[in-house]
Amino acid sequence: MLHKRIHIKVFLLAAFSFLSVSLFAEATIAEGKSLFKANCAQCHAKDMKSKLTGPALGGVEERWSDYPREDLYSWVRNSQKMISEGHPRAVELWNEWTPTVMNNFPNLTDEQIDGMLLYINDAYVNGGKKKGGDGEVVVGTDKSDDGSNSMFYVFLLAILGLLAVILARIVSNLNHMADEKEGKAVGRRATLVEQLLSPKVIGFVLFALILIGGYTTVNNAIDLGRQQGYAPEQPIKFSHVTHAGIQKIDCQYCHDGARRSKHSVIPATNTCMNCHTAVKVGSKYGTGELTKIYASAGWNPNTGKYFEDNVSYEAKEEEYKKWIKENFVAAKPEASDKSIDAEVTNQWNAIAGHLGKPIEWTKIHNLPDHAYFNHAQHVAVGKVECQTCHGPVEEMEVVQQYAPLSMGWCINCHRQTNVQFADNPYYDSYEAYHDQLKDVKSGRTGVTVEEIGGLECQKCHY
Amino acid sequence: MKDQHNNIWIGVQDKTNDPAFEEMASQEFYELPIVDSLADDEFVEKSSTNRRDFLKYLGFGTGAAMLAASCDIPVKKAIPYVVKPDSIVPGVATYYASSFVRGGDYCSILVKTREGRPIKIEGNPSSTITQGGTSARAQASVLDLYNTERLKSPAQKVDDKFEKIDWKALDTAIRSKMSAGSNIRIVTNTVLSPSFKAYFQELTNRYPNTKVVTYDPISSAAILRANQESFGDKVLPNYRFDKAQMVVSFDADFLGSWISPVEYAADWVKNRKVDTKNPKMSRLVVVENGMSLTGSNADNRIKVKPSEQASAVVFLYNKVAALVGGTALPEINGSNAVNGSAQEALKELAKELAANKGKSLVVSGSNDTNVQIVINKLNDILSSYGNTISFSGASLQKQGDEGAVKELIREMKSGTVDMVILNGANPVYDLPNSAEFAEAFAKVGTRVSFAETMDETTALCNFLAPDNNILESWGDAEPKRGHYSLIQPTIQPLYDTRQKELSLLMWLSTNEELAVDAGFGDQPYYNILRNYWKANIFPKQSQFISFDSFWDTVLHDGVFHVASEAAPAVFAGDASSAASKINKVSSAEVEINFYETVNMGAGQYAGNPWLQEMPDPVNRTVWGNYLGTNITFNGNNDYKSFKDLNQDSKGNTDLAEVTANSLSAIIPITPTFGQMDNTVSCGLGYGRTVVTSAGKDTGKNLFPMCRYNNDGLIQYWSECEVTKQSEREREFACVQYHHTMGVTGTKEGSEEVINVDEEVLSYQGSLTDRSIIYNAHVDEVGDFVEKLTKKRSHAQYLNKKTLYPGHEDTFKMGHHWAMHIDLNACTGCAACTVACMAENNVPVVGKKEVYRHHEMTWLRIDRYFYGDVNNPNVVYQPMMCQHCDNAPCENVCPVAATNHSSEGLNQMTYNRCIGTRYCANNCPYKVRRFNWLDYTTADIWPANEYPINGEDLPFGADNLTRMVLNPDVTVRSRGVIEKCSFCVQRIQEGKLTAKREGRRLKDNDVKTACQTACPTGAIVFGDRNDKEGMVSKQMESPLNYFALEEINVAPSVMYTAKIHNRNTKMDA
């Protein structure tokens, strides 16, 4: 019967439940994403389409569809075991990728792996585009994609809003008709415009605007000074992919302060020269970028010797121009004289003012002055991997700030991370914790940074 | 034993229960009446802000804030080295052993550098002289490096103005003025460098008419001359205070400023630490008129007028001679030699000296040769030579003789001097006859100065050859015979300066390019120094075979000591003829004595803001010199002040006109306990006129009031007249009454002890019997320990009955930081306060702000008197945040900006602080400081910046001065509270070192700045949970107590009660 009053609330309820379902799926994907980042991203490409240390993961479920899903789970947990057991898909993969061994992840649950697979599929199909701001960590390069997504949602929201208004109108009409039919006294009904301009609606809209505005302001204020995803252009196109990824040079070979100082230290030019006296031609940019190092170091690449103190600027200019020209001609034998001259002038201008001077890198990770951070504490004592905070730098052609470097982010890690308690006699003075660790009944498996005071103000602010 | 700690007082107002003072003491932030400010014409004139300005500021402020918020984050650069030196890791401090030398002042130091810039001076424990201690002067010296007003290039005077020239032009000009017959004079204070002295010799060889004129503004020439006569060796002997059980000082402030105070304090304290099982300690008796730092540490003070000093020495000698055997000397003035009460005390003193024969030491600060000969004779009959005084390792820290200056002035007047080279000396300021010197100086053709900054004498020169700062120079020092010390640069010269040794070398060489030709490279003096040591110092030792290893070791250690035995000293002087020449006692009504202050020296440190702001240890005054006047109490609140000169606790004090030697000066007074009646005393070193801005016009210059005696030696006292002025000093910057805590007094007309807070605030329940200072006589230690234990256990019993029990094991695990301060070892020298300012970026606020109770020091030294009100003893108590484990400041903070760490630290988080100042109000120790203005020049509003001494650019607003900041400590901005952090940056560093090395934390891993600065080892810091650690051991002494233990705040700083060794028989 039409007599029954239909309330707008019902629609709202329905709309909310729809939204929350989609949010739940989103959360699973988000969880999968963070798991993927933590466990897989070192070896498997994020776009799920290209090969890295390990295969591209896009469409992995299809490739394993001939076998029970449990097989895929156990492959993730312990691949070598499956290979030795002679699982056909496992052997096939092993033959393709020998000798690369996949790490074991025995602690991942089925749900977690499902989450990751959801994410992998999502990233493979949608290119990892995000749907709406769910407060999840946003990697800088993804930001440009956000626009189209949110446009879609705004559009959707507008349609839903319009729908709600129409439906409300219909409900109102039906109610009105029902009232008329029952012979109740019916006055003039407010028009749509009148309803929308009623004090109640305006008040509600104002309230909502203030709420949203305040929320946005506070969030933006918190984000002031944060530079996650900051990837400035550097004076030298130094490739971490080449050095840390392909050549597998240890991070601390160059950033040698990390183990003993608060600063990880940008390496001095002479550190570069340890290798680049021999490696004179780069694999990606040829000699153009390396010449900048030679200019800074005061090294003559033609003779393989450092310039003496009394060599004039003009003589150095001549040597560097000769070097630039020879290499350019070697790389492009077909180049015209004009383009050679242009290239030489171009490259020379880039180094002209920098002979014998340090290279001015653009600082990416900037902490505020009142926050004290010490690399040695984390690298040498805490044995934290560089990638935990800096992300997969070995995959970054241009280095970007991976973590938000916000206080909440620091605190979170201090809450979750266990101290290297067992083999450092420094911690012997924490006797009660040691006793609990020995006592199985206590249920203690580790001591977090928080538990030894890692959240206290003056650990970082003094 | 009397109930002693109720008989503690800090000043006159405290003693007399001055209501104004009581009101002030009850307020954490004492607000000066606004009327005072409004009545200040200058203030009104200066404040030009009107309504329109206000609106402009408001509009600009809002706009700027919005702009700042919307702006992009600035792009920062990370610039690495081209070639990184092995020894430098950015972010890790590097220490270099070096020496602090200024005239005769010497301290072996370690220079802490960060990223190539020196930021802190630490003591060098390898030194046999300073033994790891430092002085306030050494601590503050790092700031001089970054002085923006240093002379920045060589210059020549053209038309009364200095014009910049280059070094080559200067060298050519100077060389052209030198010829074989030139009369060249080098005017210098004591020079400790053997290699530099070798150049003086070379200069004399090349130009035979060259003379070196060495004088010291605070002269010890009398001791030099007396030792020449008595022992044939014109040198200061090696005083061994560590071997003396009975020390007598006639006006020699050996703990504060006399010759080598860091060394003497470290030695003297060795016999002052008390073992409760076998309580014994040495005795110190000081004979003086005004309270000096040494006098304040003395067990007994005998008050004699300055003019009586000489006859008091003879009087004491005769009394001692009668006891131990020795020819009596002719008495001076017979029975009127010294005042009656002093006579009695000196007789008693003679008995004690005789009983301690071979274990006693008598020193005198007198600059009268005859007096010093009698002192030598006295030490001789007491068998001090060979026991407490020796000539092996004789001190070279004072070599000047002002007789040479007299001769120089005569020569200059007659026009025979062609050239004067000033080596850091400033005779136009610091001679009694400076005007005469200036006049004669003008007649010299070529006047060259090596000064680092402009001074009164340098301003009259026509050539400037500015020296490097000592932190930019190579050099050496021989402060005591056989004790060598190296100086190495820790930074490239900041300006176009050249070290003076090199300048002299350039002028000596006939070949212009000599230094370069000789292959000396870019650090010429390094090679010269090395060659000098190879030829002269290396052969003196047999420990090292190769010079390279010798050099490397000495450069690493900073010091090198060749043990040598001097022949035993045999007294060969004529004491009786000396005694007969001693002047008669003056009959003038009032006498004044002039003393060297701990911070200003003879004025050479006046340009240093840290030292200007360091309170004088005894008077507790800053930014100026003050006239110490007498207060005589007749019991209860009845007192008589000298010439009715008074100071009130509101920051006003009387001005007095002092007339001496037909010169007069108007000086604010500070009534001082222990000052002898009808005598006044005043510090020297103030009133500089040509000096970097921090020192300009602070105080009055009293050098012209000093006189020469018949032998041509400066006498640091005079007859004088004192008249009260009708005007008063309105901005009396004395920290004496700031941040007082728990003042107790006696009720007028009765003996009842009251708590001043309670009386003023008229509420009940606060404590009258506060434990801040305890003291006892060494003979009564047993009784005292019993009483102390009883009192403490009562407090502990009550504390256990707390309503909120059960947090006892919070600090059982990990670290629990604590500090122990031995009040018997603390001499009050204030090296720790300056070290704290340097370490923790504590701002300097200037005189006016100090007057408004706004000083920012994290560590203050409270001075308390006890005992005889007219001749009291003094105890110094370093007071800083006590890091209470039950801290009252923490639970009143509305934003949790101050809270407690699991290691027992009371943490202050500046970025959370919103400046309510509740915490400071609730702090029972009053150690929290609020940034009322932008003292650090950290924010962007120039209106908030405050010049400290009328300088154009506020101190610290330029990037050069900021180089001295410790990069590990946040620079606080306006509007936040700050306080002692127990040097948390050092704690964190020490912990990290231990963790990285995979071992437990040890004692030496964490040392606070105040601890490393202390010359006497009074401060010990460490982990209370480490039962084997030093601090745990120290905290076991039954003489220990916590300040205000009864209020149950559970402080982490423990004090050892002051034990004295006063002989009451000397109190007449």
HADDOCK unambig.tbl for C-alpha pairs under 7 A between the chains (distance, minus, plus):
assign (segid A and resid 225 and name CA) (segid B and resid 73 and name CA) 6.23 0.50 0.50
assign (segid A and resid 257 and name CA) (segid B and resid 89 and name CA) 6.66 0.50 0.50
assign (segid A and resid 261 and name CA) (segid B and resid 89 and name CA) 7.00 0.50 0.50
assign (segid A and resid 261 and name CA) (segid B and resid 91 and name CA) 5.49 0.50 0.50
assign (segid A and resid 261 and name CA) (segid B and resid 92 and name CA) 5.74 0.50 0.50
assign (segid A and resid 262 and name CA) (segid B and resid 91 and name CA) 5.45 0.50 0.50
assign (segid A and resid 263 and name CA) (segid B and resid 90 and name CA) 6.62 0.50 0.50
assign (segid A and resid 263 and name CA) (segid B and resid 91 and name CA) 5.79 0.50 0.50
assign (segid A and resid 265 and name CA) (segid B and resid 90 and name CA) 6.92 0.50 0.50
assign (segid A and resid 266 and name CA) (segid B and resid 80 and name CA) 5.79 0.50 0.50
assign (segid A and resid 267 and name CA) (segid B and resid 80 and name CA) 6.28 0.50 0.50
assign (segid A and resid 268 and name CA) (segid B and resid 80 and name CA) 5.12 0.50 0.50
assign (segid A and resid 268 and name CA) (segid B and resid 81 and name CA) 4.70 0.50 0.50
assign (segid A and resid 268 and name CA) (segid B and resid 82 and name CA) 5.10 0.50 0.50
assign (segid A and resid 268 and name CA) (segid B and resid 83 and name CA) 5.92 0.50 0.50
assign (segid A and resid 268 and name CA) (segid B and resid 84 and name CA) 5.90 0.50 0.50
assign (segid A and resid 269 and name CA) (segid B and resid 81 and name CA) 6.74 0.50 0.50
assign (segid A and resid 269 and name CA) (segid B and resid 82 and name CA) 4.69 0.50 0.50
assign (segid A and resid 269 and name CA) (segid B and resid 83 and name CA) 6.28 0.50 0.50
assign (segid A and resid 270 and name CA) (segid B and resid 82 and name CA) 6.10 0.50 0.50
assign (segid A and resid 270 and name CA) (segid B and resid 83 and name CA) 5.26 0.50 0.50
assign (segid A and resid 296 and name CA) (segid B and resid 82 and name CA) 6.81 0.50 0.50
assign (segid A and resid 297 and name CA) (segid B and resid 82 and name CA) 6.19 0.50 0.50
assign (segid A and resid 357 and name CA) (segid B and resid 82 and name CA) 6.67 0.50 0.50
assign (segid A and resid 358 and name CA) (segid B and resid 79 and name CA) 6.48 0.50 0.50
assign (segid A and resid 358 and name CA) (segid B and resid 80 and name CA) 6.24 0.50 0.50
assign (segid A and resid 358 and name CA) (segid B and resid 81 and name CA) 5.85 0.50 0.50
assign (segid A and resid 358 and name CA) (segid B and resid 82 and name CA) 5.01 0.50 0.50
assign (segid A and resid 359 and name CA) (segid B and resid 79 and name CA) 6.21 0.50 0.50
assign (segid A and resid 359 and name CA) (segid B and resid 80 and name CA) 6.86 0.50 0.50
assign (segid A and resid 360 and name CA) (segid B and resid 77 and name CA) 6.12 0.50 0.50
assign (segid A and resid 360 and name CA) (segid B and resid 78 and name CA) 6.15 0.50 0.50
assign (segid A and resid 360 and name CA) (segid B and resid 79 and name CA) 4.89 0.50 0.50
assign (segid A and resid 361 and name CA) (segid B and resid 77 and name CA) 5.63 0.50 0.50
assign (segid A and resid 361 and name CA) (segid B and resid 78 and name CA) 5.18 0.50 0.50
assign (segid A and resid 361 and name CA) (segid B and resid 79 and name CA) 6.04 0.50 0.50
assign (segid A and resid 362 and name CA) (segid B and resid 76 and name CA) 5.98 0.50 0.50
assign (segid A and resid 362 and name CA) (segid B and resid 77 and name CA) 4.53 0.50 0.50
assign (segid A and resid 362 and name CA) (segid B and resid 78 and name CA) 5.79 0.50 0.50
assign (segid A and resid 363 and name CA) (segid B and resid 76 and name CA) 5.33 0.50 0.50
assign (segid A and resid 363 and name CA) (segid B and resid 77 and name CA) 4.98 0.50 0.50
assign (segid A and resid 363 and name CA) (segid B and resid 78 and name CA) 5.07 0.50 0.50
assign (segid A and resid 369 and name CA) (segid B and resid 970 and name CA) 6.99 0.50 0.50
assign (segid A and resid 370 and name CA) (segid B and resid 970 and name CA) 5.55 0.50 0.50
assign (segid A and resid 377 and name CA) (segid B and resid 992 and name CA) 6.42 0.50 0.50
assign (segid A and resid 380 and name CA) (segid B and resid 996 and name CA) 6.41 0.50 0.50
assign (segid A and resid 381 and name CA) (segid B and resid 995 and name CA) 6.33 0.50 0.50
assign (segid A and resid 381 and name CA) (segid B and resid 996 and name CA) 5.72 0.50 0.50
assign (segid A and resid 424 and name CA) (segid B and resid 998 and name CA) 5.05 0.50 0.50
assign (segid A and resid 424 and name CA) (segid B and resid 999 and name CA) 6.81 0.50 0.50
assign (segid A and resid 425 and name CA) (segid B and resid 998 and name CA) 5.60 0.50 0.50
assign (segid A and resid 425 and name CA) (segid B and resid 999 and name CA) 4.90 0.50 0.50
assign (segid A and resid 425 and name CA) (segid B and resid 1000 and name CA) 5.88 0.50 0.50
assign (segid A and resid 426 and name CA) (segid B and resid 994 and name CA) 6.41 0.50 0.50
assign (segid A and resid 426 and name CA) (segid B and resid 995 and name CA) 5.44 0.50 0.50
assign (segid A and resid 426 and name CA) (segid B and resid 998 and name CA) 5.63 0.50 0.50
assign (segid A and resid 426 and name CA) (segid B and resid 999 and name CA) 4.54 0.50 0.50
assign (segid A and resid 426 and name CA) (segid B and resid 1000 and name CA) 4.16 0.50 0.50
assign (segid A and resid 426 and name CA) (segid B and resid 1001 and name CA) 6.56 0.50 0.50
assign (segid A and resid 429 and name CA) (segid B and resid 813 and name CA) 6.18 0.50 0.50
assign (segid A and resid 429 and name CA) (segid B and resid 814 and name CA) 5.02 0.50 0.50
assign (segid A and resid 430 and name CA) (segid B and resid 813 and name CA) 4.92 0.50 0.50
assign (segid A and resid 430 and name CA) (segid B and resid 814 and name CA) 5.04 0.50 0.50
assign (segid A and resid 431 and name CA) (segid B and resid 813 and name CA) 6.56 0.50 0.50
assign (segid A and resid 453 and name CA) (segid B and resid 901 and name CA) 7.00 0.50 0.50
assign (segid A and resid 453 and name CA) (segid B and resid 902 and name CA) 5.91 0.50 0.50
assign (segid A and resid 456 and name CA) (segid B and resid 901 and name CA) 6.05 0.50 0.50
assign (segid A and resid 457 and name CA) (segid B and resid 907 and name CA) 6.85 0.50 0.50
assign (segid A and resid 457 and name CA) (segid B and resid 909 and name CA) 6.46 0.50 0.50
assign (segid A and resid 458 and name CA) (segid B and resid 907 and name CA) 6.00 0.50 0.50
assign (segid A and resid 461 and name CA) (segid B and resid 909 and name CA) 6.50 0.50 0.50
assign (segid A and resid 462 and name CA) (segid B and resid 969 and name CA) 5.65 0.50 0.50
assign (segid A and resid 462 and name CA) (segid B and resid 970 and name CA) 5.89 0.50 0.50
assign (segid A and resid 462 and name CA) (segid B and resid 985 and name CA) 6.86 0.50 0.50
